[in-house]
């Protein structure tokens, strides 16, 4: 586990307030209308939940304790008084700062445009935003887009302010409607990244750990056929493939025969050494013939490449097909259908040389499988998977550990308890997956390492299984991507980092893409390439000494070693896999040599 030699506290940020020149909020005049200003937002406070004072244009919020619902203190706009059309855009804009964050590193505000009875967000995907609020004034601009038509007088904007003990100040609060205005013309917000003010020594610490855990000495020994050393040879060592998994999720685009499909396949091979294959047992997934065909087609393409394969996933309680959910009151039948589906998935893919498979996804939200079959069934899932495919490393996967805002610690505690329980029940958990779908709330490198350190207690491989940063602020997106990737790669227990797709034309959250729809690369994509294909990539040249040896510090993975002598134009090539300090011998006047370095 890592020890941390510095503590970054938010109160230190005030000294760099000058860096927070506000990024102008560009609001389109096209079909833009003010629904509510700060004075027309109502204060809704549960008894003894806290208070909101209005003082000189500033809303002073006091949430006095931890443990209450975030909505115990709310600011609510009037209802949207006109019918809502599918695609209509809305924005909630304000400035805020934290006066006292309690025992958290920052204040927290949840923002939604939603209805009550039953509660529903105006957009299901990313319709509930969690914001980390610094202790300096920062501008926020949160956009929502209606996913369907809705009648008037049902939806309103809401700020939930009681996520934990905290005191906040809010000003310039506005709720606007923008109609069908395109995303590019909606208000823009500069992300607040607290890691920008972390002690800069963390980067040196990370580089030291990368050198220690991700690199090894490769000693090249060049001899002639009689075993005599050959000095003054020029030795070039070029990496061919990472041992560390730098992957991407892929959807259906690899199945396409158009220009986009061809470009997608080409960029996948260029930027990644692993792909995560979609295999969702759901009504829209492999439970339908069309969905099964799509999954199998993507898998066939991936298997034809040199990419390492991962499959996502075996059991996802949230999306179990409705025909099976209908049998939840018959536990025996329900179990049979779930087990049969898992066995079929494993049989269907037995020919795939998968390295990793997500066995179970997002158990924190499970209100089905555990209720019907008992929580001990989760261990059975892992054991069934291991019996059928012992050649695969089986992972558990969960969200909110890095992106849960004020609930991040609670979610991490729950995840640790869940893993402990599955292990105690005899489940063969072989890896720990951590999702990282970031929006407005970013972490410092310190906070990232703290999460990984706690999970490291299990002694299992850890992977960031789903990574993206959903924002229009491409500068901060790239800055955070570089620090995040560096922190993850530097932690010795991690074995992989997977971005949740990379092309805007096929992204769950398009703003998180590394390539735009027209295939121009974004700043975060350039960061990925700089790190994965340059900074963490071996390309070294050395000269053998009098003993016929030279040593290079190389990144773990496959390498091509080329030896040229002074007296001959001929070169000898060797290919070696490096995972620890080792020696590779190359004999001149022998054909190409391949193998594990000794």
N, C-alpha and C positions, 0 to 999 in steps of 0.2 A: 504493500500500500504506500501511497505517496504521503510524505509529510509536507506541509505547506508553510513556507517561511514568511508569508506576508498575508495580511488581511485587508481586503479592499472594502472600505465602508463608504456608503453613499454620502456621508457628510463631507468627505474629502472633495467631492465633485464641485462644491461651491467655488473652489479656487480656480476652476477652469470654466466658469460660467461664460466667459467671453467667447468660448468655442460654440456656444449655443445660439448663434444667430439664427433666427427663425427662418425656416424654409417657407416661402410664400405659398399660401393655399390658393390654388388656381381654380376658381369656381366658374363653371360655364354659365353664360347668361341664357343659353338655350333651354327653354322650358324649366328654368330654375325658380323655385318659389320658397320663401321662408315659411315653414310650418309653425315653428316655435322659437322664440328667443329665450334667453335665460330667465326673464321675468315671468314667462308663461309656463315654465317647467314647474310642476307641482312637487312638493316635498312629501314623501310617504315614508313614515318611520314607525316601525313596530314599537309597541309599548316597551320602554326601557331599552330600546335598541340603540339609542344614541341620539344625535341631533344634527341639524343643519341650520346654521345661522347665515343670514344675508347681511353683508357688511360692505358698503361702499363698492358695489359691483363684484364682490368676491363672495363665493359660497364657501363657508367654513364648515367642514365635515368632521365630526368626532364619532368614530366607532370605538366604544370604550373597552371591548374585550374580544378575545378570540372565541371561536366555537359557535358563533351564531350564523344563520344563513346570510349569504351575501346580500340578499334582497331585503334584509331587515331595515336597511336604509336605502332609499331610492330617490332618484330624480326622474320624474315621468313627464313626457310631453303630452299635450292634448292628442286625441285620436286623429289619425289621418282622415280628413273629412271628405275626401273624394275617392271614388273607386280606384283601385290600383290595377294597372295593366302588367302582364308578364313582361319582365325586362325593365320596369321602372327602377330608377336608381334613387337612393336616399343617402344623405351624409349626416353624420353627427360630428360636429367640430367644437373644440374647446381647448383651453389651456389649463394645465394643472400642475401642481407640485405637491410633494409630500413634506409635511411638517414633522411628523413622527411616524415611523414605520413599525413601531412595536418591536417584535422579535424577528421581523422580516428584513430583507435587504432593501426593499422598496415598498412603496404603497401599491395598492391594487384597485383597479376599476374594471368592472365587467360592463360591456356595452352591447345592447341588442336593439333590434327593431322587431317587435313580437306582439302576439296577442295572448290573452288569457282564456282559461276555461274551454278547452285545454290549452296549455301553453304551447306556442309554436312560433318559431322564428320565421321571418319573411323569406329567408333562404336557409335550406337545411344544411348545406355545406358551408361551414365557416360562418354561421349565423349568430354565434355567441363569441364575442371577442374579449380576451383578457389582456389588460394593459398593465405593464409595470410603470409606475409613476416615479420619476426621480425627485430629488429634493431641490431641484431648480425648475423654474417655469419651463414647460415644454408644450409645444403645440401638437394636438392630436386631431386627425381627420380620418374617421372610420366610415367606409362606404359599404352599402348593402344594395343588393339588387333582387327584386321580387322574382321568385321562381315560377309564379303562376299568377293568374288574375285573382284579385281578392275584392270583396265589397268594401264600401266606405265604413268608417267608424269602428274598425276592429283592431288596427295595428297602431302602435305608438313606439317612440324611442324611450329607452330606459337605461339609466346608469345605476348599477348596483354597487354600493359603496361600503358594505360591511363584511368584506371577505376575511378580515382579521382585525385585530386592534390596530388602529391607525388614525392619524389626523391629516386631512387633505385640504387643499384650497383649490377652487375651480373658478374660472372666469371665462367670459366670452362664449358661453354655451349657445349653440345654434343647431337646429334640426331643419334640414332643407330637403326639398324634393327636386330631382333633376330630370324626371321623365326618362326618355330614351337616350339621354346623353351618353356617348361612348365612354368607356373606362378612361381613355387617355385624357379626357377633359374634366374628369371629376377631381375633387380636392385631393391634394397630395400631402403626404406626411413624411417627414424625415424620422426614421427610426431612432430611438434612443438606445444606444449600445453601451452598457456600463463597462464592458471590457475595454473600451477605449481609454479608460482612466485607471486600469489595473497597473500594479507595479510592473514596469517593463522587464524586470528580471525573469518574469515567467517564461518569456520566449527563449531566453538562454537555457532555463531549466528544461523546457520542452525539447530544444535542440540536443541537449546533453542526453536526455532520455531516448530520443530517437536514435542517436548514435550508439547508445548502449544496447537498446532492445531491438532495433530494426536493421542494424548493420553488423557485419562481421568482417574479420580480416581474411582475405583470400590470398594465400601465398602461392604464387606461380613458380614452378620449378621446371626449367627447360633443360633437357638433356639430348644427347645424340643417341643413336641406336645402341651404343656401347655403354650408355649410362653416364657418360662424362658431361659435366655442366657446360652450358653454352652461354658465355657472357655477351653483353652488349646487344642483346636482342630487344627489339621494340615490341612491347606487349600492349595490345589494346583490349580493354574489357568493356563490353557494351551489354547493357541489360536488355533482355528480351521479354521478361514477364515478371510481375511482382508476385511474391509469396503472399503478401497481404491482399485481402480482397477489397478492391475498389470497384463497386458494382453499381448497377442501375436496375430498377424495375422496368419491365417492358409490358405494354398492353398488347393491342392487336396490330399495331402499325407494322411489325415485321412480316405480317401476312400479306401486306399490300404489294401489288406489282407496279404501282405508279412511281413517279419520281420521289415522292415523299418516303415511300417504303424503302426504296433503294438507298436514299440518303440516310435514313434512320439506321438501317443495318450497317452502313459504312461508318457512321459516327459512333455507333455502339462499339464496334470492333476497335476503333481508334482510341476511345477514351476509357474503356473499362476492361477488366479481366474477368468479371462475373456478371451474370444476369439473374435477376429474380423473376421467375416465371409465374404468371397468374394461374391459379387453379382454385377457384372459389366454388365450394359446394353451396350453391344458392339457386334461386329460381332463375336468375339472369346469368348464372354460371354453368357449371358442369352438370347440373340437374336437368338441363335442357340439351337436346341433341346439338343445337347450334352452338351453345356455349362450350360443350365438350369438344366439338370440332375445332373451335377457335383456340382453346387451350392446347390441344394436341398439335395443332399446326405451328403455334409459336414454339412449343417444345421441340418439334422436329427441326425447325430452323436453328434453334440454339444448339442442339446436339450436333449439328453439322459443322459447327465452328469450334474454335479452340477455347471458347469461353468456359469458365467454371460455372456450374449450374446450381441454382438454389430454387426451391419450389415454395410458393406461398399460396395456400397453406392446407393443413389437413382438417382442422376443425375450427370454425369461426361461429360461435353460438349465435351471434347477432343475425346471421344471414342463413341459418338453416332453412331449407325450403318449407314453404307454407304447408305442403301436403304432409310433411313430417311433424311440424309444429301442431297440426290439428290432432295428432295422436298423443299429446303430452299427458293426458290423463290415463293413458295405458302405458305404464312405464316399461313393461316387457316389450311391447311392440315398438315403442319409441327407441329403446336401447338397440333392438335388432336393426332398425332402419339406420341408426347412426353408425353402428359398427359395420354394417354392410357397405355403407357409403365410403367409409374410410378404407376398408379392405379393397373395394373396387378401385379407389384412387391409387392405392399402392400397387395393385396388380397392373393397372393401366400404364403406370409409369416405371415398371420394374426394369425396363431396358435403358432408362435414362441414368447416366452416371452423375447423379446429384451428390453434391458435397454436403449441402445443408438443406434442411426442410423445417419450416415453422410448423410445429405440431399443434399448438393452440394459440389463438390470438385474442387479446383483449378480454381476459376473464373478469376483470373488474366490473364490466358491464353485463356479465352473464346473469340473467334472471330466468334461464330456461334449463340448460343441461344440468347445472348443479341442483336446481330445485327438483327436477324430475328424477335424476339418477343419483344424486348425492355428490358432494364434492370429491369423494374418493374416486369417482369415475375419471377425473382428470389424470390420475396416475395410470389408470388403465389405458388411456389414450397413448401416453408415452411408451408404455410397455408393448402394446400392440404394434406400434410403429417400429420399435426396435426389433421385435421378433420378425416382422416382415422385411424390414430393410436395415439390417445391422450395419451396413456400409455407409449409412447416412448419419450425420450429426443432427440430433433433434433439439430444436430450440423452443423456448417459450417466448412470447412477444407481448409487449404492453406499451401504452402511450401515457403521456402526462408526467413522466418522470423528469423530463427536461423542459416541458412546455406547459406544465399545469399551473403556472402562476402561484398564487398563495396556497394552492392545494398540492403543490409539487411534493413537499415533504410527506404529506399524508398519503399521496399516491405511492411514493417510494416505499413507505412503511408497509402499505397493503401488499405491494408486489413482493417484498421480501418475505412477509408472512405467508403469502400464497406459495412461493417457491419452496419454502421450508416445509409446508404442509404436504405438497406433492412428493417431495423427497422422503418425508416421514412415512407416507403411504406406500413407499416403494417405487415411485415413479422415476424412470431413468431420464431425468432432465439432463441434457448434455451441453446446453448453451443458453445464454440469457440475451434476449433481444430488447433493445431500447429504441423506441421511435423518437423522431425529432422533427415534427412538423411545426416549425416556428412561424409565428405571426408577429404581433407587436411586442411580445415579451421575450427579450433575449437574455442570455446568461453570460456571466464572466467565465473565463477559463477556470478560475478557482471553483466556481459552482459546478461546472461540468465534471471536474476531477473529483469533487466530493461525492457526486452521485456514483461515479464509477468505482470509487474506493469502497463504498458501502456494498455494492454488488460484488466486488472482488472477494469479499469474505467467503463466497461459495466456492472459490477456486475453479470456476468454470469460464470458458471463453465468453467474452462479451462482444456484441456487435451492435452498431447503430444500423438498424434495419431499414429505416425510412427517414430520409432527410430532405428537407426543402425549407426555404424561407419565403413566405408569401408576402411580398411587398412591392410597391412601385419604386422604393428607394434603392436603386441599383448600386449606389456607391456603398451604403452601409451593408447591403446584402452581401456584396463581395468581401467587404472588410470582415464581417462576422463569419462568412464561409471560410476564409483563410484561417482565422483563429480557431474556429470550431474544428476544422479538419486537423489542424496542428495539435490541438489538445487531445483529440481522439487517437490519432496516430502515435502520440507520445506515450499513451498509457499502455503498459506492458500486457494487460489482460485483454485488450481488444484485438480482434482478429479480422475485422472488416468494417467497412462503412459503405452504405448503399444509398444513393440518391433515388428519390421516388419519381423516376422518369427524368428526362432532361430536355425534351422538346416541347415548346409551348403548344404545338398543335395536338398534343396527346397527354396533357398534364391534368391531374386531379385539381391542382391549384396552379393555373397557367403562369401566374406571376413568379412562381418559384423556379421556372425553367432556366436552363443554362444556354439554350438556343432559342431564338425567337422563331415565329412561324415561318419566316423567310430564310431561316437557317443562318442568320448572322449571330455571332456568338456574343453573349452578354458578359459583363465584367466578372460575374461569379463563375462563368464557364472558363474564362481565361485563368482565374485563380485555380480551378480544378486542374487544368492542364499544366500550369506552372508548377504545382506541387507534385502531382502524380507522374507527370511525364518529363519533368526537368529537375526540380530541387531534390526529389526523393528517387531519382533514377540514376543508375550508374553509367558513366561514360568517362573512363579513365585510361590514361596512357602512362606506361612506366618502362624502364629499361632494366634488364637483368644485370645483376652485379657479377663479381668474379666467381661466385658460387652458382651462377645460373639462375638466381632467384630474384623475385621482386614481390612486394606486398602492396595490396590496395584495400582500402576500406570500402566495402560494397554493400548495397542494399540487398536484403534477402530476396531470393527469386532465381530465375533462370538467366544465365549469362553466356554470351559468346566471347571466347578469348581467341584473339588472333595474334600469332607470333611471326615476326619477320626478322631475318638476320641481315647483317650488314653485307654479307658476301653473296646473297642470293635474292633474286626477285620473288622467289616462291614463298608463300606463306602457309602456315599450318593453323588450322582452326580447331578449337575444342569447345564443347558446350557442357556447362556444368550448372548444377543446382546448388545454391549456397543457402544454408540455414543456420550456420554456426562457423566459428573460426575453423578454417580447414585449408588443406593443401591440395592443389591440382597439379598433376605432372603432365607435361606435354613433351612428347618425343619427336624430334625433328626427323623428317624423311619417313614419317608414318602417315597413313590416311587420317581423315577427320576423326576426332575422338569425342566421345559423348559419354556423360555419366555423372554420378554424384561425386563431388570433390571429396577427397579423403580427409 
